[in-house]
C-alpha cells in the first residue's frame, strides 16, 4: 500500500489520498436501464456526446443534484463506464472484473483490451475518508466518446488505477471516478484534462460545467460556451493553492445581516453534494434566523426546522464577496421547505475545520470554467440561475422512511430491489461520513 502523507486538507483528510468527495443519497447505475420513470430520464447517459468545433460535450447525469457522472470509454475496445466527475480528487479509477465487492456492475476487463499495460506487480491504495479502493497502476487508451479517435477525444497510455477491491464506497453512483483537481495532489496521478490537451485530443487545457436541476447537465471538455450556458461575460479568479480549486472570498451578507466568516478560503468541488462550512459559521448563520424556531438534527445530520410558508419566505438569500464581486446562493439552495412543512438548512458543517466548500447546489446557479493553463476559475451566472429544482431529495430526507421510499417510488421492474439496496447503503454511508469528519480522520 502507498504510504500516507502528513499533509491534510480542510477536513483533516490527506489530499494525497484523493482529496474531497462526499458520498450520500446515491444509487448504482445499471439497474436504471430496466426501470420506468426515472429510467427514461437516465437514458440521456446512453446518448453519445457531441464533437463541437471548439470542445467535446458530454451529458452529465445529475441525480437530485447530489452526484454527477458520465460515460467514459477505456481500452482498445472502448469499454463503457459511468464515472463520477470529481473536481476535488486527482485519480481516474475504475472497478475491474477482479473486484467482487465493487458496487457497480460495470467492470473493466483488461484481457479484452490489446492496449492495456499493468505497471505495478502489487496493489496500492486510494483512501476516501473511511472508504478505500485497492488497485494496480495501469495504462490504457481512454476516450471521451465511443466515436473518439486518438488525437480527437482519445488519449493513449493513460495512467489510472485498475481497482480490484472496494470498501465502504457502495454509495457511489458510478463505476469509478474521474479526478479533475488542478494538480496531482502529490500522488503521482496523471491529470485527466491536461493529458488530453498534451496529446492533442482537445483544443484548450480546461473544462466547464453546466448543472441543470430541471433537465440535463453538461460538461464541455477542452472549451466553454458562455453564450449557450451563461448570462454575462466570464469573470476569472486565480487559485490560491494548486491542491484544490481553491479561492479567496470575503464578507457574507443575508438581508440586513452581515457576517465575517471564520475563514477567507473556499473550494469549488463537484464531488461535494451540498455546500459545506466550518461549524462555527454554520451556528452563527443558524442563530441569526432560527434562534426562535424549533430545530433538530436529522438522521442524515442535516438540520431541519418547523416553518410556515411565511417564515420560509422571510429567510433571505446568502451573498458573499469574491474578488470584489458578489455571488448569491438563492434561499432555496440553502434553506428549502419540504411538503410536510419542515424546512432544511442545506449546509453540511464540521467542527474545527477551516474552509467553505461550494458543492453541486452552487454550480446549478453559476456556469463554471476550470482553467488548468492559467490556474484559475471563471464564473458567470448560469441560465438556470434562481430556478427551483424539478426534483429534490428534501421531501424524502424529511420523511420517516428516508431513502427506501425514495427509491421504491422512483423505480419498478425486476431490478428495482438493487436500487433500494443501494439506497439503504447510501444513507448509512452519509451518516458514517459525518461521523468521520466530526471525529477527525487518520
TILUMDREN-788184 format. One record per residue (C-alpha): residue number from 1; residue in three letters; y, x, z. Coordinates in nm, 3 decimals. Layout:
N
BAGU  seq  type    north     east       up
BAGU  NUM   ALA        Y        X        Z
...
This chain:
442
BAGU  seq  type    north     east       up
BAGU    1   UNK    0.000    0.000    0.000
BAGU    2   UNK    0.357    0.106   -0.062
BAGU    3   UNK    0.539    0.232    0.244
BAGU    4   UNK    0.817    0.013    0.380
BAGU    5   UNK    1.173    0.146    0.378
BAGU    6   UNK    1.413    0.118    0.669
BAGU    7   UNK    1.697   -0.030    0.462
BAGU    8   UNK    1.736   -0.403    0.523
BAGU    9   UNK    1.925   -0.685    0.360
BAGU   10   UNK    2.136   -0.957    0.520
BAGU   11   UNK    1.833   -1.122    0.679
BAGU   12   UNK    1.667   -0.815    0.821
BAGU   13   UNK    1.419   -0.802    0.534
BAGU   14   UNK    1.381   -0.481    0.330
BAGU   15   UNK    1.535   -0.530   -0.015
BAGU   16   UNK    1.283   -0.271   -0.128
BAGU   17   UNK    1.022   -0.535   -0.054
BAGU   18   UNK    1.167   -0.756   -0.325
BAGU   19   UNK    1.481   -0.892   -0.172
BAGU   20   UNK    1.558   -1.255   -0.105
BAGU   21   UNK    1.357   -1.557   -0.204
BAGU   22   UNK    1.334   -1.896   -0.040
BAGU   23   UNK    1.012   -2.094   -0.072
BAGU   24   UNK    1.044   -2.463    0.000
BAGU   25   UNK    0.951   -2.807   -0.126
BAGU   26   UNK    0.789   -2.681   -0.445
BAGU   27   UNK    0.480   -2.763   -0.647
BAGU   28   UNK    0.229   -2.590   -0.870
BAGU   29   UNK    0.283   -2.622   -1.243
BAGU   30   UNK   -0.029   -2.707   -1.435
BAGU   31   UNK   -0.116   -3.049   -1.284
BAGU   32   UNK    0.209   -3.194   -1.418
BAGU   33   UNK    0.059   -3.178   -1.767
BAGU   34   UNK   -0.164   -3.470   -1.669
BAGU   35   UNK    0.082   -3.683   -1.475
BAGU   36   UNK    0.310   -3.964   -1.576
BAGU   37   UNK    0.680   -3.998   -1.493
BAGU   38   UNK    0.759   -3.650   -1.365
BAGU   39   UNK    0.509   -3.500   -1.607
BAGU   40   UNK    0.708   -3.638   -1.900
BAGU   41   UNK    1.019   -3.464   -1.769
BAGU   42   UNK    0.832   -3.135   -1.731
BAGU   43   UNK    0.721   -3.136   -2.092
BAGU   44   UNK    1.050   -2.952   -2.151
BAGU   45   UNK    0.856   -2.646   -2.041
BAGU   46   UNK    0.634   -2.676   -2.345
BAGU   47   UNK    0.935   -2.674   -2.579
BAGU   48   UNK    0.991   -2.330   -2.726
BAGU   49   UNK    1.318   -2.151   -2.670
BAGU   50   UNK    1.578   -2.124   -2.940
BAGU   51   UNK    1.694   -1.799   -3.101
BAGU   52   UNK    2.072   -1.834   -3.107
BAGU   53   UNK    2.257   -1.575   -3.318
BAGU   54   UNK    2.404   -1.424   -3.001
BAGU   55   UNK    2.134   -1.483   -2.738
BAGU   56   UNK    1.789   -1.624   -2.669
BAGU   57   UNK    1.800   -1.951   -2.479
BAGU   58   UNK    1.519   -2.087   -2.267
BAGU   59   UNK    1.469   -2.413   -2.084
BAGU   60   UNK    1.452   -2.380   -1.706
BAGU   61   UNK    1.251   -2.631   -1.510
BAGU   62   UNK    1.475   -2.731   -1.219
BAGU   63   UNK    1.264   -2.923   -0.966
BAGU   64   UNK    1.502   -3.114   -0.736
BAGU   65   UNK    1.743   -2.818   -0.763
BAGU   66   UNK    1.527   -2.606   -0.533
BAGU   67   UNK    1.331   -2.379   -0.770
BAGU   68   UNK    1.378   -2.282   -1.134
BAGU   69   UNK    1.118   -2.139   -1.368
BAGU   70   UNK    1.043   -2.096   -1.737
BAGU   71   UNK    0.765   -1.975   -1.962
BAGU   72   UNK    0.726   -1.602   -2.030
BAGU   73   UNK    0.462   -1.453   -2.262
BAGU   74   UNK    0.263   -1.145   -2.159
BAGU   75   UNK    0.013   -0.937   -2.357
BAGU   76   UNK   -0.061   -0.877   -2.723
BAGU   77   UNK   -0.197   -1.234   -2.737
BAGU   78   UNK    0.117   -1.374   -2.567
BAGU   79   UNK   -0.046   -1.547   -2.274
BAGU   80   UNK    0.196   -1.809   -2.139
BAGU   81   UNK    0.306   -1.819   -1.773
BAGU   82   UNK    0.563   -2.029   -1.584
BAGU   83   UNK    0.757   -1.766   -1.386
BAGU   84   UNK    1.034   -1.820   -1.132
BAGU   85   UNK    1.366   -1.662   -1.231
BAGU   86   UNK    1.498   -1.494   -0.916
BAGU   87   UNK    1.827   -1.302   -0.912
BAGU   88   UNK    1.752   -1.176   -0.559
BAGU   89   UNK    1.447   -0.961   -0.641
BAGU   90   UNK    1.359   -0.691   -0.893
BAGU   91   UNK    0.990   -0.708   -0.990
BAGU   92   UNK    0.813   -0.911   -1.253
BAGU   93   UNK    0.468   -1.002   -1.123
BAGU   94   UNK    0.202   -1.244   -1.239
BAGU   95   UNK   -0.129   -1.358   -1.092
BAGU   96   UNK   -0.440   -1.237   -1.274
BAGU   97   UNK   -0.787   -1.381   -1.317
BAGU   98   UNK   -0.899   -1.147   -1.036
BAGU   99   UNK   -0.675   -1.336   -0.792
BAGU  100   UNK   -0.900   -1.602   -0.640
BAGU  101   UNK   -0.634   -1.725   -0.396
BAGU  102   UNK   -0.331   -1.732   -0.627
BAGU  103   UNK   -0.194   -2.085   -0.603
BAGU  104   UNK   -0.102   -2.141   -0.968
BAGU  105   UNK   -0.396   -2.195   -1.207
BAGU  106   UNK   -0.225   -1.997   -1.487
BAGU  107   UNK   -0.363   -1.641   -1.459
BAGU  108   UNK   -0.329   -1.332   -1.673
BAGU  109   UNK   -0.648   -1.200   -1.835
BAGU  110   UNK   -0.574   -0.838   -1.920
BAGU  111   UNK   -0.902   -0.796   -2.108
BAGU  112   UNK   -0.762   -1.027   -2.376
BAGU  113   UNK   -0.459   -0.804   -2.433
BAGU  114   UNK   -0.508   -0.496   -2.652
BAGU  115   UNK   -0.173   -0.353   -2.536
BAGU  116   UNK   -0.245   -0.367   -2.160
BAGU  117   UNK   -0.243   -0.042   -1.962
BAGU  118   UNK   -0.334   -0.010   -1.595
BAGU  119   UNK   -0.105    0.251   -1.442
BAGU  120   UNK   -0.245    0.283   -1.089
BAGU  121   UNK   -0.602    0.311   -0.955
BAGU  122   UNK   -0.509    0.132   -0.632
BAGU  123   UNK   -0.314   -0.182   -0.550
BAGU  124   UNK    0.033   -0.181   -0.394
BAGU  125   UNK    0.221   -0.448   -0.203
BAGU  126   UNK    0.530   -0.659   -0.256
BAGU  127   UNK    0.639   -0.848    0.056
BAGU  128   UNK    0.840   -1.172    0.074
BAGU  129   UNK    0.902   -1.240    0.441
BAGU  130   UNK    0.556   -1.318    0.581
BAGU  131   UNK    0.418   -1.373    0.234
BAGU  132   UNK    0.294   -1.093    0.012
BAGU  133   UNK    0.118   -1.005   -0.310
BAGU  134   UNK   -0.108   -0.710   -0.390
BAGU  135   UNK   -0.138   -0.585   -0.743
BAGU  136   UNK   -0.187   -0.297   -0.982
BAGU  137   UNK    0.106   -0.133   -1.156
BAGU  138   UNK    0.060   -0.213   -1.522
BAGU  139   UNK    0.233   -0.206   -1.860
BAGU  140   UNK    0.215   -0.452   -2.146
BAGU  141   UNK    0.417   -0.640   -2.403
BAGU  142   UNK    0.642   -0.910   -2.253
BAGU  143   UNK    0.813   -1.173   -2.471
BAGU  144   UNK    1.075   -1.439   -2.410
BAGU  145   UNK    0.924   -1.687   -2.656
BAGU  146   UNK    0.594   -1.744   -2.833
BAGU  147   UNK    0.761   -1.662   -3.165
BAGU  148   UNK    0.944   -1.350   -3.046
BAGU  149   UNK    0.870   -1.015   -3.204
BAGU  150   UNK    0.926   -0.656   -3.092
BAGU  151   UNK    1.297   -0.591   -3.125
BAGU  152   UNK    1.375   -0.962   -3.121
BAGU  153   UNK    1.280   -1.115   -2.785
BAGU  154   UNK    0.981   -0.889   -2.708
BAGU  155   UNK    0.967   -0.556   -2.524
BAGU  156   UNK    0.681   -0.307   -2.527
BAGU  157   UNK    0.514   -0.122   -2.238
BAGU  158   UNK    0.700   -0.317   -1.973
BAGU  159   UNK    0.618   -0.215   -1.614
BAGU  160   UNK    0.505   -0.508   -1.394
BAGU  161   UNK    0.261   -0.599   -1.117
BAGU  162   UNK   -0.075   -0.749   -1.216
BAGU  163   UNK   -0.146   -0.937   -0.893
BAGU  164   UNK   -0.499   -0.966   -0.753
BAGU  165   UNK   -0.421   -1.111   -0.408
BAGU  166   UNK   -0.161   -1.352   -0.275
BAGU  167   UNK   -0.090   -1.457    0.083
BAGU  168   UNK    0.132   -1.739    0.217
BAGU  169   UNK    0.307   -1.795   -0.116
BAGU  170   UNK    0.139   -2.122   -0.211
BAGU  171   UNK    0.479   -2.293   -0.225
BAGU  172   UNK    0.589   -2.104   -0.536
BAGU  173   UNK    0.623   -2.333   -0.836
BAGU  174   UNK    0.532   -2.063   -1.086
BAGU  175   UNK    0.250   -1.819   -1.156
BAGU  176   UNK    0.475   -1.532   -1.051
BAGU  177   UNK    0.834   -1.409   -1.055
BAGU  178   UNK    1.085   -1.253   -1.292
BAGU  179   UNK    1.314   -1.038   -1.080
BAGU  180   UNK    1.673   -1.035   -1.208
BAGU  181   UNK    1.853   -0.830   -0.944
BAGU  182   UNK    2.127   -0.586   -1.059
BAGU  183   UNK    1.918   -0.282   -0.959
BAGU  184   UNK    1.558   -0.187   -0.888
BAGU  185   UNK    1.637   -0.208   -0.514
BAGU  186   UNK    1.476    0.136   -0.466
BAGU  187   UNK    1.132    0.003   -0.556
BAGU  188   UNK    1.070    0.175   -0.893
BAGU  189   UNK    1.065   -0.160   -1.068
BAGU  190   UNK    1.172   -0.180   -1.431
BAGU  191   UNK    1.469   -0.411   -1.477
BAGU  192   UNK    1.387   -0.707   -1.699
BAGU  193   UNK    1.711   -0.777   -1.887
BAGU  194   UNK    1.827   -0.413   -1.921
BAGU  195   UNK    1.487   -0.319   -2.068
BAGU  196   UNK    1.511   -0.599   -2.323
BAGU  197   UNK    1.854   -0.465   -2.415
BAGU  198   UNK    1.745   -0.099   -2.431
BAGU  199   UNK    1.461   -0.190   -2.668
BAGU  200   UNK    1.693   -0.390   -2.894
BAGU  201   UNK    1.531   -0.723   -2.808
BAGU  202   UNK    1.865   -0.882   -2.704
BAGU  203   UNK    2.226   -0.813   -2.806
BAGU  204   UNK    2.402   -0.777   -2.470
BAGU  205   UNK    2.291   -0.641   -2.133
BAGU  206   UNK    2.345   -0.967   -1.944
BAGU  207   UNK    2.219   -1.321   -1.894
BAGU  208   UNK    2.374   -1.654   -1.799
BAGU  209   UNK    2.257   -1.969   -1.620
BAGU  210   UNK    2.345   -2.335   -1.663
BAGU  211   UNK    2.194   -2.555   -1.392
BAGU  212   UNK    2.192   -2.926   -1.477
BAGU  213   UNK    2.088   -3.156   -1.190
BAGU  214   UNK    2.074   -3.461   -1.417
BAGU  215   UNK    1.881   -3.332   -1.717
BAGU  216   UNK    1.768   -2.990   -1.845
BAGU  217   UNK    1.878   -2.649   -1.716
BAGU  218   UNK    1.909   -2.345   -1.944
BAGU  219   UNK    1.917   -1.967   -1.927
BAGU  220   UNK    2.074   -1.756   -2.202
BAGU  221   UNK    1.933   -1.402   -2.218
BAGU  222   UNK    2.149   -1.148   -2.397
BAGU  223   UNK    2.462   -1.362   -2.414
BAGU  224   UNK    2.654   -1.664   -2.291
BAGU  225   UNK    2.826   -1.973   -2.429
BAGU  226   UNK    3.128   -2.087   -2.230
BAGU  227   UNK    3.229   -2.340   -2.495
BAGU  228   UNK    2.895   -2.518   -2.463
BAGU  229   UNK    2.842   -2.499   -2.088
BAGU  230   UNK    3.175   -2.421   -1.920
BAGU  231   UNK    3.518   -2.581   -1.892
BAGU  232   UNK    3.753   -2.280   -1.865
BAGU  233   UNK    3.755   -1.910   -1.959
BAGU  234   UNK    3.527   -1.690   -1.751
BAGU  235   UNK    3.672   -1.502   -1.455
BAGU  236   UNK    3.500   -1.179   -1.363
BAGU  237   UNK    3.428   -1.037   -1.016
BAGU  238   UNK    3.299   -0.684   -0.954
BAGU  239   UNK    2.992   -0.630   -0.738
BAGU  240   UNK    3.041   -0.462   -0.401
BAGU  241   UNK    2.680   -0.340   -0.386
BAGU  242   UNK    2.418   -0.276   -0.656
BAGU  243   UNK    2.132   -0.400   -0.435
BAGU  244   UNK    2.215   -0.766   -0.498
BAGU  245   UNK    2.462   -0.973   -0.698
BAGU  246   UNK    2.695   -0.927   -0.404
BAGU  247   UNK    3.067   -1.016   -0.392
BAGU  248   UNK    3.359   -1.027   -0.151
BAGU  249   UNK    3.501   -1.365   -0.051
BAGU  250   UNK    3.775   -1.485    0.184
BAGU  251   UNK    3.918   -1.777    0.374
BAGU  252   UNK    3.738   -2.114    0.386
BAGU  253   UNK    3.924   -2.446    0.387
BAGU  254   UNK    3.789   -2.800    0.438
BAGU  255   UNK    4.057   -3.066    0.406
BAGU  256   UNK    4.318   -2.988    0.673
BAGU  257   UNK    4.087   -2.738    0.843
BAGU  258   UNK    4.094   -2.364    0.781
BAGU  259   UNK    3.826   -2.119    0.891
BAGU  260   UNK    3.782   -1.743    0.871
BAGU  261   UNK    3.411   -1.667    0.819
BAGU  262   UNK    3.228   -1.409    1.026
BAGU  263   UNK    3.166   -1.208    0.708
BAGU  264   UNK    3.350   -1.136    0.384
BAGU  265   UNK    3.036   -1.083    0.175
BAGU  266   UNK    2.821   -1.326   -0.021
BAGU  267   UNK    2.524   -1.302   -0.256
BAGU  268   UNK    2.464   -1.513   -0.567
BAGU  269   UNK    2.089   -1.581   -0.561
BAGU  270   UNK    1.897   -1.821   -0.783
BAGU  271   UNK    1.590   -1.765   -0.565
BAGU  272   UNK    1.759   -1.943   -0.272
BAGU  273   UNK    1.743   -2.320   -0.289
BAGU  274   UNK    2.034   -2.424   -0.069
BAGU  275   UNK    2.343   -2.229    0.032
BAGU  276   UNK    2.293   -2.019    0.343
BAGU  277   UNK    2.532   -1.881    0.605
BAGU  278   UNK    2.522   -1.700    0.940
BAGU  279   UNK    2.451   -1.919    1.240
BAGU  280   UNK    2.799   -1.883    1.391
BAGU  281   UNK    2.966   -2.000    1.069
BAGU  282   UNK    2.733   -2.297    1.046
BAGU  283   UNK    2.804   -2.402    1.405
BAGU  284   UNK    3.180   -2.367    1.354
BAGU  285   UNK    3.174   -2.594    1.048
BAGU  286   UNK    2.935   -2.839    1.216
BAGU  287   UNK    3.162   -2.868    1.520
BAGU  288   UNK    3.470   -2.929    1.305
BAGU  289   UNK    3.332   -3.250    1.163
BAGU  290   UNK    3.029   -3.364    1.359
BAGU  291   UNK    3.102   -3.291    1.725
BAGU  292   UNK    3.115   -3.664    1.797
BAGU  293   UNK    2.815   -3.752    1.579
BAGU  294   UNK    2.453   -3.787    1.678
BAGU  295   UNK    2.284   -3.494    1.503
BAGU  296   UNK    1.941   -3.333    1.525
BAGU  297   UNK    1.729   -3.065    1.362
BAGU  298   UNK    1.462   -3.197    1.125
BAGU  299   UNK    1.113   -3.052    1.084
BAGU  300   UNK    1.235   -2.851    0.783
BAGU  301   UNK    1.512   -2.706    1.008
BAGU  302   UNK    1.798   -2.873    0.820
BAGU  303   UNK    2.046   -3.064    1.037
BAGU  304   UNK    2.077   -3.441    0.998
BAGU  305   UNK    2.335   -3.678    1.147
BAGU  306   UNK    2.369   -4.055    1.168
BAGU  307   UNK    2.659   -4.156    0.944
BAGU  308   UNK    2.805   -4.464    0.778
BAGU  309   UNK    2.929   -4.463    0.420
BAGU  310   UNK    3.286   -4.440    0.554
BAGU  311   UNK    3.201   -4.143    0.776
BAGU  312   UNK    3.029   -3.968    0.488
BAGU  313   UNK    3.323   -4.028    0.254
BAGU  314   UNK    3.564   -3.881    0.511
BAGU  315   UNK    3.397   -3.538    0.502
BAGU  316   UNK    3.586   -3.303    0.263
BAGU  317   UNK    3.479   -3.053    0.003
BAGU  318   UNK    3.446   -2.689    0.110
BAGU  319   UNK    3.672   -2.440   -0.066
BAGU  320   UNK    3.655   -2.062   -0.039
BAGU  321   UNK    3.859   -1.781   -0.190
BAGU  322   UNK    3.725   -1.508   -0.414
BAGU  323   UNK    3.949   -1.260   -0.593
BAGU  324   UNK    4.247   -1.486   -0.541
BAGU  325   UNK    4.066   -1.784   -0.698
BAGU  326   UNK    3.942   -2.099   -0.527
BAGU  327   UNK    3.578   -2.207   -0.552
BAGU  328   UNK    3.468   -2.554   -0.447
BAGU  329   UNK    3.148   -2.695   -0.303
BAGU  330   UNK    3.184   -3.074   -0.352
BAGU  331   UNK    3.092   -3.272   -0.044
BAGU  332   UNK    2.754   -3.397   -0.168
BAGU  333   UNK    2.645   -3.041   -0.239
BAGU  334   UNK    2.671   -2.958    0.129
BAGU  335   UNK    2.665   -3.298    0.305
BAGU  336   UNK    2.451   -3.565    0.142
BAGU  337   UNK    2.382   -3.920    0.256
BAGU  338   UNK    2.025   -4.046    0.222
BAGU  339   UNK    1.932   -4.406    0.154
BAGU  340   UNK    1.824   -4.455    0.515
BAGU  341   UNK    2.176   -4.391    0.644
BAGU  342   UNK    2.118   -4.037    0.762
BAGU  343   UNK    2.334   -3.752    0.635
BAGU  344   UNK    2.201   -3.399    0.590
BAGU  345   UNK    2.403   -3.077    0.619
BAGU  346   UNK    2.265   -2.882    0.325
BAGU  347   UNK    2.331   -2.535    0.462
BAGU  348   UNK    2.048   -2.313    0.575
BAGU  349   UNK    2.151   -2.081    0.857
BAGU  350   UNK    2.016   -1.798    1.066
BAGU  351   UNK    2.144   -1.620    1.379
BAGU  352   UNK    2.251   -1.259    1.380
BAGU  353   UNK    2.276   -1.230    1.000
BAGU  354   UNK    2.574   -1.113    0.807
BAGU  355   UNK    2.607   -1.273    0.464
BAGU  356   UNK    2.659   -1.605    0.292
BAGU  357   UNK    2.424   -1.685    0.005
BAGU  358   UNK    2.517   -1.907   -0.287
BAGU  359   UNK    2.197   -2.086   -0.388
BAGU  360   UNK    2.098   -2.317   -0.669
BAGU  361   UNK    2.315   -2.603   -0.548
BAGU  362   UNK    2.620   -2.380   -0.605
BAGU  363   UNK    2.514   -2.286   -0.960
BAGU  364   UNK    2.493   -2.654   -1.052
BAGU  365   UNK    2.875   -2.657   -1.038
BAGU  366   UNK    2.950   -2.314   -1.186
BAGU  367   UNK    2.824   -2.170   -1.511
BAGU  368   UNK    2.740   -1.811   -1.417
BAGU  369   UNK    2.709   -1.488   -1.618
BAGU  370   UNK    2.531   -1.186   -1.468
BAGU  371   UNK    2.656   -0.867   -1.637
BAGU  372   UNK    2.444   -0.552   -1.588
BAGU  373   UNK    2.659   -0.331   -1.809
BAGU  374   UNK    2.973   -0.373   -1.600
BAGU  375   UNK    2.806   -0.465   -1.267
BAGU  376   UNK    2.995   -0.791   -1.233
BAGU  377   UNK    2.956   -1.169   -1.230
BAGU  378   UNK    3.151   -1.420   -1.438
BAGU  379   UNK    3.213   -1.777   -1.322
BAGU  380   UNK    3.362   -2.086   -1.479
BAGU  381   UNK    3.335   -2.447   -1.374
BAGU  382   UNK    3.028   -2.599   -1.531
BAGU  383   UNK    3.046   -2.909   -1.745
BAGU  384   UNK    2.827   -3.055   -1.470
BAGU  385   UNK    3.092   -2.989   -1.203
BAGU  386   UNK    3.106   -3.262   -0.940
BAGU  387   UNK    2.827   -3.474   -1.086
BAGU  388   UNK    2.568   -3.612   -0.849
BAGU  389   UNK    2.205   -3.510   -0.900
BAGU  390   UNK    1.982   -3.768   -1.065
BAGU  391   UNK    1.713   -3.689   -0.807
BAGU  392   UNK    1.743   -3.534   -0.464
BAGU  393   UNK    1.488   -3.425   -0.206
BAGU  394   UNK    1.713   -3.555    0.074
BAGU  395   UNK    1.567   -3.908    0.075
BAGU  396   UNK    1.221   -3.762    0.125
BAGU  397   UNK    1.338   -3.491    0.363
BAGU  398   UNK    1.477   -3.756    0.599
BAGU  399   UNK    1.168   -3.978    0.583
BAGU  400   UNK    0.894   -3.963    0.844
BAGU  401   UNK    0.624   -3.878    0.593
BAGU  402   UNK    0.810   -3.575    0.448
BAGU  403   UNK    0.675   -3.443    0.120
BAGU  404   UNK    0.341   -3.620    0.094
BAGU  405   UNK    0.511   -3.943   -0.009
BAGU  406   UNK    0.744   -3.747   -0.234
BAGU  407   UNK    0.451   -3.600   -0.424
BAGU  408   UNK    0.243   -3.916   -0.444
BAGU  409   UNK    0.536   -4.132   -0.553
BAGU  410   UNK    0.608   -3.900   -0.845
BAGU  411   UNK    0.254   -3.847   -0.969
BAGU  412   UNK   -0.054   -4.024   -1.089
BAGU  413   UNK   -0.371   -3.932   -1.272
BAGU  414   UNK   -0.679   -3.725   -1.192
BAGU  415   UNK   -0.494   -3.411   -1.074
BAGU  416   UNK   -0.232   -3.572   -0.850
BAGU  417   UNK   -0.420   -3.454   -0.541
BAGU  418   UNK   -0.347   -3.093   -0.637
BAGU  419   UNK    0.027   -3.162   -0.631
BAGU  420   UNK    0.000   -3.339   -0.295
BAGU  421   UNK   -0.194   -3.046   -0.151
BAGU  422   UNK    0.070   -2.806   -0.282
BAGU  423   UNK    0.341   -3.020   -0.122
BAGU  424   UNK    0.179   -3.003    0.219
BAGU  425   UNK    0.151   -2.624    0.192
BAGU  426   UNK    0.514   -2.601    0.082
BAGU  427   UNK    0.659   -2.784    0.379
BAGU  428   UNK    0.462   -2.555    0.610
BAGU  429   UNK    0.600   -2.252    0.426
BAGU  430   UNK    0.951   -2.391    0.464
BAGU  431   UNK    0.908   -2.413    0.842
BAGU  432   UNK    0.732   -2.075    0.863
BAGU  433   UNK    1.010   -1.907    0.667
BAGU  434   UNK    1.276   -2.034    0.905
BAGU  435   UNK    1.072   -1.919    1.198
BAGU  436   UNK    1.064   -1.578    1.034
BAGU  437   UNK    1.435   -1.534    0.973
BAGU  438   UNK    1.525   -1.666    1.317
BAGU  439   UNK    1.298   -1.417    1.490
BAGU  440   UNK    1.365   -1.126    1.257
BAGU  441   UNK    1.141   -0.957    1.007
BAGU  442   UNK    0.947   -0.634    1.034
